[in-house]
Amino acid sequence: MDLLRIIIAILLPPLGVFMQVGFGGAFWLNILLTLCGYIPGIIHAVWVIARR
């Protein structure tokens, strides 16, 4: 299941974080990072998924 979340996080970072933590602070932070740049959003999403 984590592999699927990581693939989704690479394609759509906020969706991958949402699947892991819901509408928490990490989700909103990931949206902000993705808007600032796609790569920071991916890095944060993979980090959140791998951490939990």
C-alpha positions in Angstrom: 0.0 0.0 0.0 2.9 2.4 0.7 4.2 1.8 -2.8 0.9 2.9 -4.2 0.9 6.0 -2.0 4.4 6.9 -3.1 3.5 6.6 -6.8 0.5 8.8 -6.2 2.7 11.3 -4.2 5.0 11.6 -7.2 2.1 12.3 -9.5 -0.1 14.4 -7.2 1.8 15.2 -3.9 -1.2 16.6 -1.9 -3.3 13.5 -2.7 -0.6 11.2 -1.4 -0.4 13.2 1.8 -4.2 13.3 2.1 -4.4 9.5 1.8 -1.8 9.2 4.6 -2.9 11.9 7.1 -6.2 13.4 6.0 -6.9 17.1 6.3 -4.1 17.8 8.9 -1.4 20.4 8.9 0.9 18.2 6.8 -1.7 18.3 4.0 -1.9 22.1 3.9 1.8 22.4 4.2 2.2 20.1 1.2 -0.3 22.2 -0.9 1.8 25.3 -0.1 5.0 23.5 -1.0 3.5 22.1 -4.2 2.4 25.6 -5.2 5.9 27.0 -4.5 7.5 24.3 -6.6 6.5 20.8 -7.6 9.7 19.1 -6.4 9.5 20.4 -2.8 5.9 19.0 -2.7 7.1 15.6 -3.9 9.9 15.5 -1.3 7.6 16.4 1.5 4.9 13.9 0.4 7.4 11.0 0.2 8.8 12.0 3.6 5.4 12.1 5.2 4.5 8.7 3.7 7.8 7.1 4.6 7.7 8.5 8.2 4.3 7.0 9.1 
